[in-house]
Amino acid sequence: MLTTATPIIYFIYTMKTTVINIKTTNEVKTQAQEIAKELGISLSSLINAYLKQLTRTKRVVFDLNPYPNEQTRQYLNNVHNTDTSPTFNSIDAAKQWLEEQTKK
């Protein structure tokens, strides 16, 4: 039971930190801050997590954007809009189709 005479001892763990200065464009910084905010963490926490992962795994991993850029989207649209070969149930059927295409 705590009384007014009972001393309360708080253990405060303070992590020694250092400052890292990096150079980036204002656009990259702003976008990174917005993404970190959407994730509910600070940009500093995000960078610290990445640095900890780097030191733990000794690997640099860059995830490629899963969304194609405009040039790639146009190319994919062109491919989807061109005539393609049908599916075949046998090699003979595929050969016959190819021979017919070369005669055109």
C-alpha positions in Angstrom: 0.0 0.0 0.0 1.3 3.4 -1.0 1.3 6.2 1.5 2.3 9.8 1.1 5.6 8.8 2.8 6.4 6.0 0.4 9.0 7.1 -2.1 8.3 6.4 -5.8 11.3 5.6 -7.9 11.0 6.0 -11.7 13.5 4.4 -14.0 13.8 6.4 -17.1 15.6 4.8 -20.0 17.1 7.3 -22.3 18.6 6.2 -25.5 21.7 8.1 -26.5 21.0 9.4 -30.0 23.0 11.1 -32.7 22.0 13.3 -35.6 22.4 12.2 -39.2 22.1 14.9 -41.8 21.1 13.7 -45.3 20.5 15.6 -48.5 17.4 15.0 -50.5 14.9 17.0 -52.5 12.1 18.9 -50.7 9.6 16.8 -52.8 11.0 13.5 -51.5 11.1 14.7 -47.9 7.6 16.0 -48.1 6.2 12.8 -49.7 8.1 10.6 -47.2 6.7 12.7 -44.3 3.2 12.3 -45.6 3.6 8.5 -46.0 5.1 8.2 -42.5 2.2 10.2 -41.1 -0.3 8.0 -42.9 1.4 5.0 -41.3 1.1 6.7 -37.9 4.9 7.1 -37.3 7.4 9.9 -37.6 9.9 10.1 -40.5 12.6 9.8 -37.9 11.2 6.5 -36.6 10.8 5.2 -40.1 14.5 5.9 -40.9 15.6 4.5 -37.6 13.7 1.3 -38.3 15.3 1.0 -41.7 18.8 1.6 -40.2 18.2 -1.1 -37.6 17.1 -3.5 -40.3 20.2 -2.7 -42.3 22.5 -3.3 -39.4 20.7 -6.5 -38.4 20.5 -8.1 -41.9 23.4 -6.4 -43.6 21.3 -6.1 -46.7 19.9 -3.2 -48.7 16.4 -4.0 -50.0 14.6 -1.7 -52.4 11.1 -2.7 -53.2 10.1 -1.8 -56.8 6.9 0.1 -57.3 4.2 -2.5 -58.2 2.4 0.1 -60.3 3.6 0.6 -63.9 4.5 4.1 -65.0 2.6 5.8 -67.9 5.0 4.5 -70.6 4.6 0.9 -69.4 0.8 1.3 -69.1 0.6 2.4 -72.7 2.8 -0.5 -73.9 0.6 -3.0 -71.9 -2.5 -1.5 -73.4 -1.1 -1.9 -76.9 -0.2 -5.5 -76.2 -3.7 -6.2 -74.9 -5.3 -4.6 -77.9 -3.3 -6.6 -80.5 -4.2 -9.9 -82.0 -2.7 -12.8 -80.0 -2.6 -16.5 -80.7 -5.4 -18.6 -79.3 -4.8 -21.4 -76.8 -4.2 -24.8 -78.1 -4.9 -28.3 -76.9 -2.0 -29.9 -78.8 1.3 -29.1 -80.4 -0.1 -30.2 -83.8 -2.9 -27.6 -83.5 -0.4 -24.9 -82.6 1.9 -25.8 -85.5 -1.1 -25.7 -87.9 -2.2 -22.3 -86.7 1.4 -21.0 -87.1 1.6 -22.3 -90.6 -1.7 -20.6 -91.5 -0.4 -17.3 -90.1 2.8 -17.5 -92.2 0.7 -18.0 -95.3 -1.2 -14.7 -94.8 
